[in-house]
Amino acid sequence: MYRYKITFAYDGTNFYGFQIQPNKRTVEQTLKAAVNKIAKHPTPAIPVIGSGRTDAGVHALNQVAHFDIPYHLSNESMRKALNSILPLDILIKKAELVDDDFHARYSAHRKTYRYRVDQGEFVNPFKRNYTSHFKYPLNLEKMKKAANDLVGTHDFTSFVASGSQAKSNIRTIENITIKRDELRNEVVFDFTGNGFLYNQVRIMVAFLLEIGSNQRPIDDVPRVLKAKDRTLARMTAPASGLYLVNVDYGTNDEKD
């Protein structure tokens, strides 16, 4: 068997998330169908293992998965073969033959997510599936200062949605940047960490937006973290603004 690592982008608008669900169109199921078509539909079917799940409506710029297939193709041939089968809302950017010990989920060192907030007066019909909308003035310096309190290793119980299957809510956030994109009239958040809990990024964004719009005090992060109470963080930002930007494995896994 040959193990391939694929790096791919997708528009999450018309998917019910990444993970396979009965009678739902998902990214995982769509990739699995394409891989098994290339492998001539073996029994049992070949699974596709992703670096992690994304919810319905969430997008990816560089998601990663791996699969094992009984045929050897060059990296470029595998990339082209998959793209010739897949629908237009998924694009394989890179295919790499890797060692058998590579695992898309367990080999990952860190991930970066981006969240885009449109600040137009009204919802832009051409951006509504790719940003969230927040028309009120935002103080970026307040949000940046509050975001510093989220950086580091913490118990993020107050920032995880119900339904999480994580065994521990302790995660490490390495970096948070918040910038204004004047050309697009957007505020853009980037979060890098060793892993993120269910809806964690979207809850943190909503929390920071409340601080930036003077609906919450700038020093509220330590209090809410310490309380370990989800109700204190209150809101969850919409899925449409969230993108998985990068999965970092720390090494070059590609084989010749």
C-alpha beads as a LAMMPS data file, in Angstrom:
LAMMPS data file: protein, C-alpha beads

256 atoms
255 bonds

1 atom types
1 bond types

-500.0 500.0 xlo xhi
-500.0 500.0 ylo yhi
-500.0 500.0 zlo zhi

Masses

1 110.0

Atoms # bond

1 1 1 0.000 0.000 0.000
2 1 1 1.097 3.556 -0.721
3 1 1 0.274 6.434 1.638
4 1 1 -0.535 9.825 0.149
5 1 1 -0.837 13.140 1.936
6 1 1 -3.085 15.648 0.209
7 1 1 -3.333 19.379 0.845
8 1 1 -6.575 20.857 -0.407
9 1 1 -8.913 23.823 -0.313
10 1 1 -12.684 23.824 -0.176
11 1 1 -15.609 26.187 -0.141
12 1 1 -17.641 24.979 2.827
13 1 1 -20.882 26.715 1.804
14 1 1 -22.603 23.642 0.383
15 1 1 -21.066 21.019 2.672
16 1 1 -22.443 19.772 5.970
17 1 1 -18.952 19.965 7.424
18 1 1 -15.957 17.706 6.933
19 1 1 -16.952 14.524 8.754
20 1 1 -19.097 11.873 7.055
21 1 1 -22.782 12.046 8.046
22 1 1 -25.631 9.844 6.809
23 1 1 -27.411 11.288 3.767
24 1 1 -25.423 14.540 3.936
25 1 1 -22.927 16.032 1.487
26 1 1 -19.623 16.262 3.360
27 1 1 -16.020 16.922 2.389
28 1 1 -14.805 13.585 3.748
29 1 1 -17.407 11.580 1.834
30 1 1 -16.688 13.469 -1.392
31 1 1 -12.934 12.842 -1.087
32 1 1 -13.511 9.202 -0.159
33 1 1 -15.619 8.639 -3.274
34 1 1 -12.904 10.131 -5.497
35 1 1 -10.087 8.113 -3.905
36 1 1 -12.037 4.869 -4.181
37 1 1 -12.860 5.559 -7.810
38 1 1 -9.136 5.902 -8.565
39 1 1 -8.509 2.649 -6.635
40 1 1 -11.238 0.869 -8.659
41 1 1 -13.652 0.547 -5.734
42 1 1 -11.890 -1.962 -3.449
43 1 1 -13.623 -3.799 -0.596
44 1 1 -13.488 -2.594 2.093
45 1 1 -13.529 1.006 0.916
46 1 1 -10.445 3.140 1.497
47 1 1 -10.937 5.701 4.276
48 1 1 -9.674 9.298 4.038
49 1 1 -8.289 10.625 7.323
50 1 1 -8.402 14.396 7.804
51 1 1 -6.325 16.581 10.119
52 1 1 -9.530 17.509 11.916
53 1 1 -13.175 18.368 11.461
54 1 1 -14.725 21.595 10.276
55 1 1 -18.376 22.477 10.722
56 1 1 -20.990 23.175 8.068
57 1 1 -20.201 26.423 6.261
58 1 1 -16.553 26.576 7.393
59 1 1 -13.933 26.880 4.648
60 1 1 -10.363 25.629 4.241
61 1 1 -7.417 27.091 2.369
62 1 1 -4.988 24.285 3.236
63 1 1 -6.697 21.322 4.872
64 1 1 -4.706 18.065 5.018
65 1 1 -5.710 14.398 4.804
66 1 1 -4.072 11.062 4.089
67 1 1 -5.124 7.745 2.577
68 1 1 -3.561 4.395 1.629
69 1 1 -4.004 3.101 -1.904
70 1 1 -2.766 -0.095 -3.598
71 1 1 -1.500 1.706 -6.717
72 1 1 1.540 3.904 -7.138
73 1 1 1.058 7.188 -8.954
74 1 1 3.443 10.095 -9.150
75 1 1 2.531 13.012 -6.916
76 1 1 1.468 15.114 -9.870
77 1 1 -0.564 12.282 -11.402
78 1 1 -2.413 11.758 -8.125
79 1 1 -3.176 15.485 -7.831
80 1 1 -4.495 15.667 -11.380
81 1 1 -6.482 12.428 -11.080
82 1 1 -8.298 13.602 -7.970
83 1 1 -9.015 17.055 -9.390
84 1 1 -10.469 15.498 -12.544
85 1 1 -13.053 13.691 -10.383
86 1 1 -13.799 16.133 -7.568
87 1 1 -16.492 18.834 -7.753
88 1 1 -15.510 22.458 -8.246
89 1 1 -15.823 23.374 -4.559
90 1 1 -12.819 21.171 -3.642
91 1 1 -9.329 21.673 -5.073
92 1 1 -6.355 19.388 -4.437
93 1 1 -3.388 21.748 -4.239
94 1 1 -0.722 19.136 -3.561
95 1 1 -0.422 15.334 -3.356
96 1 1 2.621 13.740 -1.728
97 1 1 3.732 10.137 -1.269
98 1 1 4.732 9.930 2.408
99 1 1 6.062 7.409 4.918
100 1 1 3.618 4.996 6.531
101 1 1 4.036 6.641 9.928
102 1 1 2.652 9.973 8.716
103 1 1 -0.816 10.663 10.095
104 1 1 -2.823 13.719 9.030
105 1 1 -4.306 14.182 12.487
106 1 1 -1.753 12.844 14.962
107 1 1 1.374 14.143 13.208
108 1 1 0.149 17.756 13.211
109 1 1 2.063 20.200 15.428
110 1 1 -0.134 23.269 15.111
111 1 1 -2.978 24.817 13.130
112 1 1 -3.826 28.320 12.023
113 1 1 -7.388 29.537 11.577
114 1 1 -8.510 32.844 10.077
115 1 1 -11.776 34.641 10.752
116 1 1 -13.053 37.427 8.473
117 1 1 -15.551 40.031 9.667
118 1 1 -17.139 42.342 7.094
119 1 1 -17.864 45.833 8.443
120 1 1 -20.186 47.132 5.739
121 1 1 -23.377 48.916 6.704
122 1 1 -25.438 46.032 5.306
123 1 1 -24.676 42.412 4.454
124 1 1 -22.878 42.157 1.117
125 1 1 -24.667 39.445 -0.926
126 1 1 -21.362 38.463 -2.556
127 1 1 -19.560 38.049 0.778
128 1 1 -22.305 36.625 2.964
129 1 1 -21.054 33.027 2.615
130 1 1 -17.402 33.974 3.166
131 1 1 -17.452 36.469 6.026
132 1 1 -19.547 37.269 9.044
133 1 1 -21.048 40.744 9.354
134 1 1 -20.585 43.256 12.175
135 1 1 -21.452 46.846 11.263
136 1 1 -20.639 48.527 14.580
137 1 1 -17.342 50.407 15.121
138 1 1 -14.525 48.276 16.549
139 1 1 -11.559 49.330 18.645
140 1 1 -8.774 47.046 17.401
141 1 1 -6.338 48.081 20.130
142 1 1 -8.773 46.937 22.812
143 1 1 -9.294 43.611 21.043
144 1 1 -5.543 43.082 20.632
145 1 1 -4.916 43.750 24.309
146 1 1 -7.685 41.369 25.366
147 1 1 -6.452 38.730 22.890
148 1 1 -3.090 38.678 24.686
149 1 1 -4.884 37.165 27.688
150 1 1 -6.015 34.244 25.504
151 1 1 -2.460 33.481 24.352
152 1 1 -0.719 30.711 26.284
153 1 1 -1.827 27.412 27.805
154 1 1 -5.251 27.587 29.415
155 1 1 -8.317 25.551 30.253
156 1 1 -10.717 26.858 27.578
157 1 1 -13.881 25.306 29.032
158 1 1 -15.623 28.701 28.851
159 1 1 -14.834 28.866 25.116
160 1 1 -15.976 25.426 23.941
161 1 1 -19.457 24.586 22.665
162 1 1 -21.582 21.810 24.107
163 1 1 -21.171 18.617 22.138
164 1 1 -17.377 18.647 22.321
165 1 1 -15.853 15.177 22.535
166 1 1 -12.438 16.371 23.725
167 1 1 -11.001 14.558 26.748
168 1 1 -9.352 17.772 27.933
169 1 1 -10.164 21.442 27.347
170 1 1 -6.557 22.528 27.909
171 1 1 -5.029 23.996 24.756
172 1 1 -2.115 26.271 23.889
173 1 1 -2.627 29.336 21.708
174 1 1 0.710 30.517 20.343
175 1 1 -0.336 33.669 18.562
176 1 1 -3.351 35.870 17.781
177 1 1 -3.228 38.699 15.265
178 1 1 -6.017 41.167 14.521
179 1 1 -5.762 43.431 11.492
180 1 1 -7.984 45.764 9.533
181 1 1 -8.200 45.139 5.784
182 1 1 -9.068 48.597 4.516
183 1 1 -9.518 47.480 0.912
184 1 1 -12.166 44.900 1.793
185 1 1 -13.535 46.808 4.803
186 1 1 -12.920 43.773 6.998
187 1 1 -11.359 42.925 10.339
188 1 1 -9.287 39.748 10.093
189 1 1 -8.350 37.517 13.044
190 1 1 -5.628 34.836 12.834
191 1 1 -5.263 32.202 15.580
192 1 1 -2.342 29.743 15.780
193 1 1 -2.271 26.961 18.360
194 1 1 -1.575 23.305 19.025
195 1 1 -5.248 22.488 18.551
196 1 1 -8.672 24.035 18.927
197 1 1 -11.833 22.832 20.631
198 1 1 -15.322 22.610 19.145
199 1 1 -16.344 26.149 18.043
200 1 1 -13.494 27.625 20.120
201 1 1 -12.287 30.077 17.474
202 1 1 -15.802 31.289 16.681
203 1 1 -16.579 31.806 20.389
204 1 1 -13.317 33.706 20.939
205 1 1 -14.049 35.942 17.938
206 1 1 -17.532 36.769 19.230
207 1 1 -16.049 37.506 22.662
208 1 1 -13.412 39.842 21.219
209 1 1 -16.011 41.618 19.069
210 1 1 -17.965 42.379 22.239
211 1 1 -14.830 43.900 23.760
212 1 1 -14.041 45.865 20.603
213 1 1 -17.557 47.325 20.526
214 1 1 -17.547 48.245 24.239
215 1 1 -20.104 45.599 25.204
216 1 1 -17.641 43.888 27.543
217 1 1 -14.687 45.159 29.628
218 1 1 -11.214 44.845 28.157
219 1 1 -9.923 42.807 31.134
220 1 1 -12.725 40.201 31.077
221 1 1 -10.734 37.281 29.602
222 1 1 -9.035 36.135 32.856
223 1 1 -12.346 36.155 34.740
224 1 1 -14.121 34.078 32.101
225 1 1 -11.230 31.624 31.710
226 1 1 -11.069 31.089 35.465
227 1 1 -14.831 30.510 35.773
228 1 1 -14.855 27.560 33.310
229 1 1 -18.451 28.458 32.462
230 1 1 -19.550 28.469 28.806
231 1 1 -22.498 30.775 29.498
232 1 1 -20.148 33.634 30.391
233 1 1 -18.695 33.822 26.871
234 1 1 -22.241 33.946 25.493
235 1 1 -22.078 34.278 21.697
236 1 1 -20.679 32.195 18.806
237 1 1 -19.665 33.933 15.570
238 1 1 -21.170 32.486 12.347
239 1 1 -19.405 29.656 10.518
240 1 1 -19.200 31.593 7.242
241 1 1 -16.247 33.729 8.352
242 1 1 -13.979 30.862 9.437
243 1 1 -11.123 29.375 7.384
244 1 1 -8.585 26.673 8.185
245 1 1 -5.460 28.371 6.848
246 1 1 -2.660 25.925 7.583
247 1 1 -1.732 22.647 9.280
248 1 1 1.914 22.556 10.322
249 1 1 3.729 19.227 10.567
250 1 1 7.141 20.655 11.332
251 1 1 8.966 18.604 8.693
252 1 1 8.972 17.895 4.984
253 1 1 7.179 14.542 4.708
254 1 1 7.358 14.178 0.937
255 1 1 9.115 11.144 -0.578
256 1 1 10.760 11.030 -3.965

Bonds

1 1 1 2
2 1 2 3
3 1 3 4
4 1 4 5
5 1 5 6
6 1 6 7
7 1 7 8
8 1 8 9
9 1 9 10
10 1 10 11
11 1 11 12
12 1 12 13
13 1 13 14
14 1 14 15
15 1 15 16
16 1 16 17
17 1 17 18
18 1 18 19
19 1 19 20
20 1 20 21
21 1 21 22
22 1 22 23
23 1 23 24
24 1 24 25
25 1 25 26
26 1 26 27
27 1 27 28
28 1 28 29
29 1 29 30
30 1 30 31
31 1 31 32
32 1 32 33
33 1 33 34
34 1 34 35
35 1 35 36
36 1 36 37
37 1 37 38
38 1 38 39
39 1 39 40
40 1 40 41
41 1 41 42
42 1 42 43
43 1 43 44
44 1 44 45
45 1 45 46
46 1 46 47
47 1 47 48
48 1 48 49
49 1 49 50
50 1 50 51
51 1 51 52
52 1 52 53
53 1 53 54
54 1 54 55
55 1 55 56
56 1 56 57
57 1 57 58
58 1 58 59
59 1 59 60
60 1 60 61
61 1 61 62
62 1 62 63
63 1 63 64
64 1 64 65
65 1 65 66
66 1 66 67
67 1 67 68
68 1 68 69
69 1 69 70
70 1 70 71
71 1 71 72
72 1 72 73
73 1 73 74
74 1 74 75
75 1 75 76
76 1 76 77
77 1 77 78
78 1 78 79
79 1 79 80
80 1 80 81
81 1 81 82
82 1 82 83
83 1 83 84
84 1 84 85
85 1 85 86
86 1 86 87
87 1 87 88
88 1 88 89
89 1 89 90
90 1 90 91
91 1 91 92
92 1 92 93
93 1 93 94
94 1 94 95
95 1 95 96
96 1 96 97
97 1 97 98
98 1 98 99
99 1 99 100
100 1 100 101
101 1 101 102
102 1 102 103
103 1 103 104
104 1 104 105
105 1 105 106
106 1 106 107
107 1 107 108
108 1 108 109
109 1 109 110
110 1 110 111
111 1 111 112
112 1 112 113
113 1 113 114
114 1 114 115
115 1 115 116
116 1 116 117
117 1 117 118
118 1 118 119
119 1 119 120
120 1 120 121
121 1 121 122
122 1 122 123
123 1 123 124
124 1 124 125
125 1 125 126
126 1 126 127
127 1 127 128
128 1 128 129
129 1 129 130
130 1 130 131
131 1 131 132
132 1 132 133
133 1 133 134
134 1 134 135
135 1 135 136
136 1 136 137
137 1 137 138
138 1 138 139
139 1 139 140
140 1 140 141
141 1 141 142
142 1 142 143
143 1 143 144
144 1 144 145
145 1 145 146
146 1 146 147
147 1 147 148
148 1 148 149
149 1 149 150
150 1 150 151
151 1 151 152
152 1 152 153
153 1 153 154
154 1 154 155
155 1 155 156
156 1 156 157
157 1 157 158
158 1 158 159
159 1 159 160
160 1 160 161
161 1 161 162
162 1 162 163
163 1 163 164
164 1 164 165
165 1 165 166
166 1 166 167
167 1 167 168
168 1 168 169
169 1 169 170
170 1 170 171
171 1 171 172
172 1 172 173
173 1 173 174
174 1 174 175
175 1 175 176
176 1 176 177
177 1 177 178
178 1 178 179
179 1 179 180
180 1 180 181
181 1 181 182
182 1 182 183
183 1 183 184
184 1 184 185
185 1 185 186
186 1 186 187
187 1 187 188
188 1 188 189
189 1 189 190
190 1 190 191
191 1 191 192
192 1 192 193
193 1 193 194
194 1 194 195
195 1 195 196
196 1 196 197
197 1 197 198
198 1 198 199
199 1 199 200
200 1 200 201
201 1 201 202
202 1 202 203
203 1 203 204
204 1 204 205
205 1 205 206
206 1 206 207
207 1 207 208
208 1 208 209
209 1 209 210
210 1 210 211
211 1 211 212
212 1 212 213
213 1 213 214
214 1 214 215
215 1 215 216
216 1 216 217
217 1 217 218
218 1 218 219
219 1 219 220
220 1 220 221
221 1 221 222
222 1 222 223
223 1 223 224
224 1 224 225
225 1 225 226
226 1 226 227
227 1 227 228
228 1 228 229
229 1 229 230
230 1 230 231
231 1 231 232
232 1 232 233
233 1 233 234
234 1 234 235
235 1 235 236
236 1 236 237
237 1 237 238
238 1 238 239
239 1 239 240
240 1 240 241
241 1 241 242
242 1 242 243
243 1 243 244
244 1 244 245
245 1 245 246
246 1 246 247
247 1 247 248
248 1 248 249
249 1 249 250
250 1 250 251
251 1 251 252
252 1 252 253
253 1 253 254
254 1 254 255
255 1 255 256
